[in-house]
Amino acid sequence: MSEREPLDVLDAIHSTRAQRFLKPDPIPEDVLWEILDATVRGPTGGNNQGWAWVVVQDTETKQAIAKVYEKRLKSHYGYERVSDKDLGTARITRGGISEGQIGIDIRNRRGVVHLAEHLAEVPAIVIPVMMGAGTAEDTRRGGAGLGASIYGAVQNLMLAARAFNIGSVFTWSLDDFSGFNKLLGLPDDAYIMCMIPLGYLEQGRFSQARRRPLGDVVHWDRWGDQRQAPPSSS
Ligand SMILES: Cc1cc2nc3c(=O)[nH]c(=O)nc-3n(C[C@H](O)[C@H](O)[C@H](O)COP(=O)(O)O)c2cc1C
């Protein structure tokens, strides 16, 4: 069993953020099992657990996913590769649209492009799938209930990975027409909910995610009744 950090829950939460610079080094299978075992402790409506978790390690499959992902991500967000040399400082932008309007935090653009260009090299991509999502009459398996019954578990996955010093990032499969269902041999009615690349950190470190001040986003009893957050929570 591989070593994991003795992190308490809050330390894990406060040091888990999007990690997009990931080494190709393999993740031991026992570690993947432990991460997945923590993953499925997440909640589902009625405990129906209508999910499946596809762990992609095969190089050709990763390459096929990466090809679609890179193309779609770049065209969707309008990212352009500038040059290897300038990647760190260059503005990665879309003609006619100014910085800040593209949809992903400016600070993250370099990482987003890097991940898109290196997705095939990460050791594992976990793909959470909801079964029977398209036709389910039970609202807990369709519509808004879909996400509610899997994203808690996805967050467990990222926190458990953190405990093993493995970085992760929530990525979107972009749309239903990605062809990933066919590529992965999924049943027709399975719905891919996101993709989580996993890997040991190549760059960066585990640090606290920046967020809007708590005092701005928390309301007490009624909308608009806000309080100053204690200094320790900023
Ligand atoms: C619905 C959703 C879709 C996302 N899609 C992508 C994506 O396609 N590519 C990517 O690199 N990051 C993606 N992210 C990651 C976000 O950019 C990231 O969680 C956010 O910037 C906060 O990062 P931080 O925790 O490091 O502060 C996505 C996150 C969510 C919740």
The ligand as a Tripos MOL2 file, in Angstrom:
@<TRIPOS>MOLECULE
LIG
   31    33     1     0     0
SMALL
NO_CHARGES

@<TRIPOS>ATOM
      1 C1        -18.2280   22.4640  -14.3410 C.3       1 LIG1
      2 C2        -16.7270   22.6420  -14.3710 C.ar      1 LIG1
      3 C3        -16.0710   22.5110  -15.5900 C.ar      1 LIG1
      4 C4        -14.6700   22.6620  -15.6430 C.ar      1 LIG1
      5 N1        -14.0250   22.4480  -16.8270 N.ar      1 LIG1
      6 C5        -12.6840   22.5330  -16.8750 C.ar      1 LIG1
      7 C6        -11.9880   22.1990  -18.0580 C.ar      1 LIG1
      8 O1        -12.5690   21.7580  -19.0450 O.2       1 LIG1
      9 N2        -10.6370   22.3250  -18.0600 N.ar      1 LIG1
     10 C7         -9.9390   22.7260  -16.9630 C.ar      1 LIG1
     11 O2         -8.7040   22.8000  -17.0300 O.2       1 LIG1
     12 N3        -10.5680   23.0280  -15.8040 N.ar      1 LIG1
     13 C8        -11.9240   22.9260  -15.7340 C.ar      1 LIG1
     14 N4        -12.5880   23.1690  -14.5450 N.ar      1 LIG1
     15 C9        -11.8110   23.5240  -13.3400 C.3       1 LIG1
     16 C10       -12.0580   24.9630  -12.8970 C.3       1 LIG1
     17 O3        -11.4570   25.8610  -13.8070 O.3       1 LIG1
     18 C11       -11.4870   25.1150  -11.4860 C.3       1 LIG1
     19 O4        -12.1740   24.2490  -10.6280 O.3       1 LIG1
     20 C12       -11.6270   26.5370  -10.9820 C.3       1 LIG1
     21 O5        -10.8990   27.4340  -11.7750 O.3       1 LIG1
     22 C13       -11.1440   26.6470   -9.5340 C.3       1 LIG1
     23 O6         -9.7940   26.2660   -9.4870 O.3       1 LIG1
     24 P1         -9.0180   26.2920   -8.0960 P.3       1 LIG1
     25 O7         -9.7320   25.3230   -7.1900 O.co2     1 LIG1
     26 O8         -7.6070   25.8820   -8.4000 O.co2     1 LIG1
     27 O9         -9.1020   27.6860   -7.5710 O.co2     1 LIG1
     28 C14       -13.9610   22.9890  -14.4590 C.ar      1 LIG1
     29 C15       -14.6390   23.0820  -13.2320 C.ar      1 LIG1
     30 C16       -16.0030   22.8860  -13.1840 C.ar      1 LIG1
     31 C17       -16.7110   22.9390  -11.8420 C.3       1 LIG1
@<TRIPOS>BOND
     1     1     2 1
     2     2     3 ar
     3     2    30 ar
     4     3     4 ar
     5     4     5 ar
     6     4    28 ar
     7     5     6 ar
     8     6     7 ar
     9     6    13 1
    10     7     8 2
    11     7     9 ar
    12     9    10 ar
    13    10    11 2
    14    10    12 ar
    15    12    13 ar
    16    13    14 ar
    17    14    15 1
    18    14    28 ar
    19    15    16 1
    20    16    17 1
    21    16    18 1
    22    18    19 1
    23    18    20 1
    24    20    21 1
    25    20    22 1
    26    22    23 1
    27    23    24 1
    28    24    25 2
    29    24    26 1
    30    24    27 1
    31    28    29 ar
    32    29    30 ar
    33    30    31 1
@<TRIPOS>SUBSTRUCTURE
     1 LIG1         1 GROUP 0 **** ****
